[in-house]
Amino acid sequence: MAKASQRALVSMAICLLSSLVGFAYAGSLDNKFVVLGKVYCDTCRVEFETKLSEPIPGAKVKLECRKQGDETVTYSHEAETDANGVYKIPVEGNHEEQICEVSTVSSPRADCNEKMEAFEKAQVELTSDDGLAEPSRKANNLGFKKKVAVPGCAQVLKEMGFPLTE
């Protein structure tokens, strides 16, 4: 019986210690975040990603946080995508009471710089009060449309289950 009590006590101590470590880690984030996302070229002009979509290196994006209601910008930061079309935006501060969105600014590709209404912006939560311990926040992918669809799009859409019109 004494061994069972000791095991229970050790188990409780381990649980308490791991909880304290979790709180310490969450507190050490100091409201610093990194917003991660990707910018792609919609090569089929369908306003969503397909297997023919391509990343856009050198695309510019902007993160803006606004007060709810009066639209006053409280935080703004621009970034550029890397060779894989990925951007990383550092953010400081807790933006719990704000609406934060990443939006496309420009594409360096003359053949793929038409903005897409549906994927021009992505909302992201930037608060440490959301239960997430990780400082990184993933935004939905954003894109630009190619001026002319590439060959093979009809087949890709057919494979995805979209009916084709002749």
C-alpha positions as CSV (number, residue, x, y, z in Angstrom):
1,M,0.0,0.0,0.0
2,A,2.9,2.4,0.8
3,K,4.3,1.8,-2.7
4,A,1.0,2.7,-4.3
5,S,0.9,6.0,-2.3
6,Q,4.5,6.8,-3.3
7,R,3.7,6.2,-6.9
8,A,0.6,8.4,-6.7
9,L,2.7,11.1,-5.0
10,V,5.4,10.9,-7.6
11,S,2.8,11.0,-10.5
12,M,1.2,14.1,-9.0
13,A,4.6,15.7,-8.6
14,I,5.4,15.0,-12.3
15,C,2.0,16.4,-13.4
16,L,2.5,19.5,-11.4
17,L,6.0,20.0,-12.6
18,S,5.0,19.6,-16.3
19,S,2.1,22.1,-15.8
20,L,4.5,24.6,-14.3
21,V,7.0,24.2,-17.2
22,G,4.1,24.7,-19.6
23,F,3.1,28.0,-17.9
24,A,6.7,29.1,-17.8
25,Y,7.1,28.5,-21.5
26,A,3.9,30.3,-22.4
27,G,4.9,33.2,-20.3
28,S,8.3,33.4,-21.9
29,L,6.8,33.9,-25.3
30,D,6.5,37.6,-24.4
31,N,3.9,38.1,-27.1
32,K,6.3,37.6,-29.9
33,F,4.9,35.7,-32.9
34,V,5.9,34.7,-36.4
35,V,3.3,34.6,-39.1
36,L,4.0,32.0,-41.8
37,G,2.4,31.6,-45.2
38,K,2.9,31.0,-48.9
39,V,2.2,32.9,-52.1
40,Y,1.5,30.9,-55.2
41,C,0.7,31.4,-58.9
42,D,-2.7,30.0,-59.9
43,T,-1.6,28.7,-63.3
44,C,-5.1,27.4,-64.1
45,R,-7.0,30.7,-63.3
46,V,-9.4,28.8,-61.1
47,E,-8.7,30.8,-57.8
48,F,-7.6,27.8,-55.8
49,E,-4.4,25.7,-55.7
50,T,-3.9,22.7,-58.0
51,K,-0.9,20.5,-58.6
52,L,0.1,22.8,-61.4
53,S,0.2,25.9,-59.1
54,E,3.7,27.4,-58.6
55,P,5.3,29.2,-55.7
56,I,6.2,32.9,-56.3
57,P,9.6,33.9,-55.0
58,G,9.9,37.6,-54.3
59,A,6.2,38.3,-53.9
60,K,5.4,41.1,-51.4
61,V,2.8,40.7,-48.6
62,K,1.7,42.9,-45.8
63,L,0.4,42.1,-42.3
64,E,-2.0,44.7,-40.8
65,C,-3.8,44.6,-37.5
66,R,-6.8,46.9,-37.0
67,K,-9.0,47.9,-34.1
68,Q,-12.4,46.3,-34.3
69,G,-15.0,48.8,-35.3
70,D,-13.0,51.9,-36.2
71,E,-10.5,50.3,-38.6
72,T,-7.5,52.1,-37.1
73,V,-4.3,50.3,-38.1
74,T,-2.4,49.4,-35.0
75,Y,0.4,47.2,-36.5
76,S,1.8,46.9,-40.0
77,H,4.7,44.9,-41.4
78,E,5.7,44.0,-45.0
79,A,7.7,40.9,-46.0
80,E,8.9,39.2,-49.2
81,T,8.7,35.5,-50.0
82,D,11.7,33.3,-50.3
83,A,12.7,30.9,-53.2
84,N,9.8,28.6,-52.2
85,G,7.2,31.3,-52.1
86,V,7.2,31.2,-48.2
87,Y,7.1,34.4,-46.1
88,K,7.8,34.9,-42.4
89,I,6.6,38.0,-40.6
90,P,7.8,38.8,-37.1
91,V,5.1,40.3,-34.8
92,E,5.4,41.8,-31.4
93,G,2.6,42.4,-29.0
94,N,-0.7,40.9,-28.1
95,H,-3.3,41.7,-30.8
96,E,-6.3,40.0,-29.1
97,E,-8.8,42.7,-29.6
98,Q,-7.8,43.4,-33.2
99,I,-8.4,41.9,-36.6
100,C,-5.1,40.9,-38.2
101,E,-4.8,40.1,-41.9
102,V,-2.0,39.2,-44.3
103,S,-2.6,40.5,-47.8
104,T,-0.9,40.3,-51.2
105,V,0.9,43.5,-52.3
106,S,2.7,42.6,-55.5
107,S,4.1,39.7,-57.6
108,P,7.4,40.0,-59.5
109,R,6.1,37.8,-62.2
110,A,4.6,39.8,-65.1
111,D,2.8,36.7,-66.3
112,C,1.2,36.0,-62.9
113,N,0.3,39.3,-61.1
114,E,-3.5,39.5,-61.3
115,K,-4.9,39.6,-57.8
116,M,-7.4,37.0,-56.7
117,E,-10.4,38.3,-54.8
118,A,-10.8,35.0,-52.8
119,F,-7.2,34.6,-51.9
120,E,-5.9,38.1,-51.6
121,K,-6.2,38.2,-47.8
122,A,-5.9,35.7,-44.9
123,Q,-6.9,36.4,-41.3
124,V,-4.6,35.3,-38.5
125,E,-5.0,35.3,-34.7
126,L,-2.2,37.0,-32.9
127,T,-2.7,36.5,-29.2
128,S,-1.2,34.4,-26.5
129,D,-4.6,34.0,-24.9
130,D,-5.8,31.5,-27.5
131,G,-4.4,28.4,-25.8
132,L,-1.6,27.9,-28.4
133,A,1.9,27.5,-26.8
134,E,3.7,27.8,-30.2
135,P,4.7,31.4,-31.3
136,S,4.2,30.6,-35.0
137,R,0.8,31.3,-36.6
138,K,0.0,29.8,-40.0
139,A,-2.0,31.9,-42.5
140,N,-3.9,30.5,-45.4
141,N,-2.0,30.5,-48.7
142,L,-2.4,33.6,-50.9
143,G,-2.1,33.8,-54.6
144,F,-2.1,35.6,-57.9
145,K,-3.6,34.4,-61.2
146,K,-1.6,33.8,-64.3
147,K,-2.7,35.9,-67.3
148,V,-3.3,32.8,-69.5
149,A,-3.9,29.3,-68.1
150,V,-1.2,26.7,-68.8
151,P,-1.9,23.5,-70.8
152,G,-3.0,20.6,-68.7
153,C,-5.5,22.5,-66.5
154,A,-8.5,20.8,-68.0
155,Q,-7.1,17.4,-67.2
156,V,-6.1,18.4,-63.6
157,L,-9.6,19.8,-63.0
158,K,-11.1,16.6,-64.4
159,E,-8.9,14.5,-62.0
160,M,-10.2,16.7,-59.1
161,G,-13.8,15.9,-60.0
162,F,-14.8,19.2,-61.6
163,P,-17.2,18.8,-64.6
164,L,-15.8,20.2,-67.8
165,T,-17.8,22.2,-70.2
166,E,-17.1,22.0,-73.9
